[in-house]
Amino acid sequence: MGKKGKKEKKGRGAEKTAAKMEKKVSKRSRKEEEDLEALIAHFQTLDAKRTQTVEIPCPPPSPRLNASLSVHPEKDELILFGGEYFNGQKTFLYNELYVYNIRKDTWTKVDIPSPPPRRCAHQAVVVPQGGGQLWVFGGEFASPNGEQFYHYKDLWVLHLATKTWEQVKSTGGPSGRSGHRMVAWKRQLILFGGFHESTRDYIYYNDVYAFNLDTFTWSKLSPSGTGPTPRSGCQMSVTPQGGIVVYGGYSKQRVKKDVDKGTRHSDMFLLKPEDGREDKWVWTRMNPSGVKPTPRSGFSVAMAPNHQTLFFGGVCDEEEEESLSGEFFNDLYFYDATRNRWFEGQLKAVTNPVPTLPPLPGDSGLGETCPGHHCGDSGLGETCPGHQW
């Protein structure tokens, strides 16, 4: 058999192994998720008592991890949704919505009837349609002791003009997961990767899905070429040329009973339509030049007006069989997709903390890092034991 045949056979074997693992994880996690569904339903009952939209000026939100922070498409505002907080004894999940006015440096809590269930490590993407929409997919709910997880596979849209939530039900979408990435591409949402975990097992994904914003339908993409290995907590951004870049992230695998080995990915891939066709995609490995970030995960990402990608912070874990330690970062890098080159940024002190420039277009993640479990919406840094986002 030639090299191509061996590669195809190996690929099919990997797909079968992944399918078996997903079935195994799904079976074991089903009981856990059934237990948590009752708690989620209880919180939804409390949310159902909310009958009208109320906007309340407030101080900054309480500390939280793995929330989403998105830029309003028409206003100088940032939209914060969800997240979690661990106080050392108990885990709290949120489905609160806050709006930050960039020019006024003020926060407003917006209580809207029938919101999505409480969650963290989801993805939120803003599109300009209909006066602005915030699309939210997936994420997870954790038990109060932080040892059980429910992974969502639901899709919601917040209509920014009317301040109303709507759940969009469509079949054929991704399985429940956390730590995935999602971007707006033309009139579609493109979703990649993530992971699903139960108490005993876990699985990381490298699949790609597209959600059509006109037909409200999901489709699973099957790009040609060699793409990223399964991972979560990576960078995903759209280039000026219409491609989608995936960089870095984290995954782990079991090396022996009760012993896992984590991998910090530092590779980069480009996903783009093949021959200009939106129904056919291809992966290409990229090797950018310049000053590259050191290996890490859980970093935050935002798009600058000049189409450069801003890359901030993250964590690098050092894992032994019985211990885990992490180094946190506060450095800044720029990736220029036009030149396929990394640049190291310089941070300077600001005398006036209130920005005077227009907000940056695009979405950024506000997630934080805690050892053991990489998943959330980009990391800005705190630590809580046993769970790395």
C-alpha positions in Angstrom: 0.0 0.0 0.0 1.4 3.5 -0.9 1.9 6.3 1.5 -1.4 7.9 0.6 -3.3 4.7 1.3 -1.5 4.3 4.6 -2.4 7.9 5.6 -6.1 7.4 4.7 -6.2 4.1 6.6 -4.6 5.8 9.7 -7.1 8.6 9.4 -10.0 6.3 9.3 -8.6 4.5 12.4 -8.3 7.7 14.3 -11.9 8.6 13.4 -13.2 5.2 14.7 -11.2 5.6 17.9 -12.6 9.1 18.5 -16.2 7.8 17.8 -15.7 5.0 20.4 -14.4 7.4 23.0 -17.2 9.9 22.4 -19.7 7.0 22.9 -18.0 6.0 26.1 -17.9 9.5 27.5 -21.5 10.1 26.5 -22.7 7.0 28.3 -20.8 7.8 31.5 -21.7 11.4 31.5 -25.4 10.9 30.9 -26.2 10.1 34.5 -24.2 13.1 35.7 -26.0 15.4 33.3 -29.4 14.0 34.4 -28.5 14.9 38.0 -27.6 18.4 37.0 -30.6 18.9 34.8 -32.8 19.1 37.9 -30.6 21.9 39.3 -30.6 23.8 36.0 -34.4 23.5 35.8 -34.7 25.0 39.3 -32.7 28.0 38.3 -34.8 28.4 35.1 -37.9 28.4 37.2 -36.5 31.3 39.2 -35.6 33.1 35.9 -39.2 32.5 34.6 -40.5 34.9 37.3 -38.8 37.7 35.4 -41.5 39.3 33.2 -40.0 42.5 31.9 -36.7 44.0 30.9 -35.1 46.1 33.6 -31.8 48.1 33.2 -30.0 49.1 36.4 -26.9 51.2 36.6 -24.4 49.2 38.8 -20.8 48.9 39.9 -18.5 46.5 37.9 -19.7 42.9 37.9 -18.5 40.6 40.6 -15.4 38.5 40.0 -15.9 35.6 37.5 -14.2 33.3 35.1 -15.0 32.2 31.6 -17.6 34.8 30.7 -17.9 36.2 27.2 -17.1 39.8 26.4 -18.4 41.1 23.0 -18.3 44.4 21.2 -21.7 45.9 20.2 -21.8 46.3 16.4 -23.3 49.8 16.5 -22.5 51.3 19.9 -19.5 52.1 22.0 -20.4 49.2 24.3 -19.1 45.9 25.5 -21.5 43.0 26.4 -20.6 40.7 29.2 -22.6 37.4 29.6 -22.4 34.4 31.9 -19.3 33.0 33.7 -18.5 31.2 36.9 -17.0 31.9 40.3 -15.3 29.6 42.8 -15.0 31.0 46.3 -12.8 28.1 47.6 -15.8 26.0 48.7 -18.6 26.4 46.2 -18.9 27.1 42.4 -21.5 29.7 41.3 -22.7 29.9 37.6 -24.2 33.0 36.1 -26.5 34.0 33.2 -26.4 37.7 34.0 -26.0 40.3 31.2 -24.0 43.4 31.7 -23.3 46.3 29.4 -20.2 48.5 29.7 -20.3 52.0 28.1 -16.7 52.6 26.9 -16.9 56.4 26.7 -18.7 56.9 30.0 -16.9 54.2 31.9 -20.2 52.9 33.3 -21.8 49.5 33.8 -25.5 48.6 33.5 -27.1 45.3 34.5 -29.7 44.3 32.0 -32.3 41.8 33.3 -34.2 40.2 30.4 -37.0 37.6 30.6 -36.3 34.0 29.5 -32.5 34.1 29.3 -30.3 31.1 28.5 -29.5 28.8 31.5 -26.5 29.7 33.6 -23.2 28.8 32.0 -19.6 29.4 31.5 -17.0 28.6 28.8 -19.5 29.2 26.0 -18.9 31.2 22.9 -20.6 34.5 22.0 -20.4 36.2 18.6 -21.9 39.5 17.5 -23.3 40.1 14.0 -24.8 43.3 12.6 -28.1 41.8 11.3 -31.4 43.2 12.6 -29.9 46.0 14.6 -27.3 43.7 16.1 -27.5 40.2 17.4 -25.4 38.3 20.0 -25.3 34.6 19.3 -24.4 32.2 22.1 -23.6 28.5 21.7 -22.8 25.7 24.2 -20.7 26.0 27.4 -21.1 24.2 30.6 -22.9 24.2 34.0 -21.0 22.8 37.0 -22.3 21.3 40.2 -21.8 23.5 43.4 -18.8 21.2 44.4 -17.3 21.7 40.9 -17.0 18.0 40.3 -19.8 17.3 37.8 -20.4 19.1 34.5 -23.4 19.5 32.1 -22.3 20.5 28.6 -24.8 22.5 26.6 -25.5 22.2 22.9 -28.1 24.9 22.7 -28.0 28.0 20.5 -29.4 31.4 21.6 -29.6 34.8 20.1 -29.9 38.1 21.9 -31.6 40.7 19.7 -29.8 43.9 20.8 -32.3 46.3 19.3 -35.3 44.9 21.3 -33.3 43.4 24.2 -35.0 40.0 23.9 -33.6 36.5 24.1 -34.6 33.7 21.7 -33.6 30.1 21.6 -33.0 28.9 18.1 -33.7 25.1 17.7 -32.0 23.4 14.7 -30.9 19.8 14.3 -27.6 18.6 13.0 -25.5 20.9 15.2 -22.4 20.2 17.3 -22.6 17.9 20.4 -22.5 19.5 23.8 -19.1 21.0 24.6 -17.0 23.7 26.3 -13.9 25.6 25.3 -14.8 25.6 21.6 -14.3 28.6 19.4 -16.8 30.4 17.1 -16.5 33.3 14.6 -18.8 35.1 12.2 -17.9 34.5 8.6 -20.0 36.3 6.0 -23.6 35.2 6.9 -22.5 32.1 8.9 -21.2 31.2 12.3 -18.2 28.8 12.0 -17.5 26.7 15.1 -14.4 24.6 15.8 -13.1 22.2 18.5 -13.8 22.2 22.3 -14.2 19.3 24.7 -16.7 17.3 26.7 -15.9 15.9 30.2 -17.5 13.7 32.7 -16.1 12.7 36.1 -14.0 9.9 34.7 -13.6 10.5 31.0 -13.1 13.4 28.5 -12.9 13.9 24.8 -11.4 16.8 22.8 -12.8 17.8 19.4 -11.4 19.1 16.1 -14.7 19.1 14.1 -16.0 22.1 12.2 -19.6 23.2 11.9 -21.3 26.1 10.1 -24.6 27.7 11.1 -26.4 29.6 8.3 -27.8 32.9 9.6 -30.3 33.1 6.8 -31.8 29.6 6.9 -31.1 28.9 10.6 -29.6 25.5 9.7 -26.5 23.6 10.9 -24.1 21.8 8.6 -21.0 19.8 9.5 -18.0 20.7 7.3 -15.5 18.2 6.1 -12.4 20.2 5.0 -9.8 18.5 3.0 -6.1 18.7 3.9 -4.5 18.1 7.3 -6.1 20.3 10.0 -5.5 20.9 13.7 -5.6 18.0 16.2 -8.4 18.0 18.8 -8.1 20.9 21.2 -9.9 23.6 23.2 -9.0 27.2 24.3 -7.4 28.1 21.0 -7.3 31.3 18.9 -9.9 31.5 16.1 -10.1 34.7 13.9 -11.1 35.8 10.4 -8.4 37.2 8.1 -8.9 40.1 5.7 -8.6 37.6 2.9 -11.6 35.7 4.1 -9.9 32.8 5.7 -10.1 31.6 9.3 -7.0 31.2 11.4 -6.7 28.6 14.3 -3.7 28.9 16.6 -2.6 27.1 19.8 -4.9 25.7 22.4 -4.7 22.8 24.8 -5.6 19.1 25.0 -4.8 16.2 27.2 -4.7 12.4 26.8 -4.6 9.5 29.2 -1.1 7.9 29.3 -2.0 5.3 32.0 -4.7 4.7 34.5 -5.6 7.9 36.3 -2.7 9.8 34.7 -3.2 12.4 32.1 -0.7 14.3 30.0 -1.5 17.8 28.8 -0.3 19.3 25.5 0.1 23.0 24.8 -0.3 23.5 21.1 1.7 26.2 19.3 0.8 25.3 15.7 -1.3 27.4 13.3 -3.7 26.5 10.5 -5.8 28.3 7.9 -9.3 27.2 7.1 -10.7 28.7 3.8 -13.2 27.9 1.1 -11.6 25.8 -1.7 -11.7 27.5 -5.1 -14.1 30.1 -3.8 -16.8 27.6 -3.0 -18.6 28.0 0.3 -19.6 24.4 0.4 -16.0 23.1 0.1 -13.3 23.9 2.6 -9.6 23.1 3.0 -7.1 23.2 5.9 -3.6 24.5 5.3 -0.7 24.4 7.9 0.8 27.9 8.4 4.3 28.8 9.5 4.3 32.5 10.4 7.5 34.5 10.8 8.3 37.1 13.4 8.4 37.0 17.2 6.0 34.2 18.2 4.3 33.8 21.6 5.7 31.1 23.8 3.4 28.0 24.1 0.3 28.7 26.2 -3.4 28.4 26.3 -6.3 30.4 27.7 -5.3 33.7 26.1 -7.6 36.5 25.1 -8.1 37.5 21.5 -9.5 40.6 19.9 -9.5 42.1 16.4 -8.0 45.6 15.8 -9.3 48.0 13.1 -6.3 47.3 10.9 -7.3 43.6 10.8 -4.5 42.6 13.1 -5.3 40.0 15.8 -4.4 41.1 19.3 -3.3 38.3 21.6 -2.9 38.8 25.4 -1.9 36.7 28.4 -2.6 33.1 28.9 -1.0 30.3 31.0 1.7 27.7 30.5 1.2 24.6 32.7 4.0 22.3 33.8 2.5 18.9 34.6 4.0 16.0 36.5 2.1 12.8 37.4 1.3 14.1 40.9 1.5 17.9 40.5 0.5 20.8 38.3 1.9 24.3 38.3 1.3 27.2 35.9 3.0 30.3 34.7 0.7 33.2 33.9 1.5 35.8 31.3 0.5 39.5 30.7 2.4 40.0 27.5 0.8 41.3 24.2 1.3 40.0 20.7 -0.1 41.0 17.3 -0.6 38.6 14.4 -0.7 40.3 10.9 -2.6 37.9 8.6 -1.7 39.9 5.5 2.0 39.4 6.1 1.6 36.1 8.0 3.9 37.5 10.8 3.9 37.8 14.6 4.9 41.0 16.4 5.6 41.5 20.0 3.6 44.4 21.5 4.7 46.8 24.2 2.4 47.7 27.0 2.6 51.3 28.4 0.9 52.9 31.5 -2.2 54.9 30.7 -2.8 58.1 32.7 -6.5 58.2 31.7 -8.1 54.7 32.2 -11.2 55.6 30.1 -10.6 54.8 26.4 -11.2 57.7 23.9 -10.9 55.6 20.7 -13.8 53.9 19.0 -14.3 50.3 20.2 -12.5 47.6 18.3 -14.7 45.6 16.0 -15.0 41.8 16.7 -15.4 39.7 19.7 -13.0 38.9 22.6 -13.1 36.3 25.3 -13.0 37.0 29.0 -12.1 33.7 30.5 -9.6 32.9 33.1 -7.3 30.1 33.8 -7.4 27.6 36.5 -5.1 24.5 36.6 -6.3 21.2 35.2 -8.8 22.0 32.5 -8.3 24.4 29.5 -11.5 25.5 27.9 -12.9 28.9 28.3 -13.2 32.1 26.3 -9.6 33.2 26.4 -7.7 33.7 29.7 -7.2 36.8 31.8 -6.0 35.1 34.7 -7.2 33.8 38.0 -6.7 30.4 39.5 -9.0 27.9 41.1 -7.9 24.4 41.8 -8.6 21.5 39.4 -10.0 23.2 36.3 -8.1 24.9 33.5 -9.9 26.9 30.9 
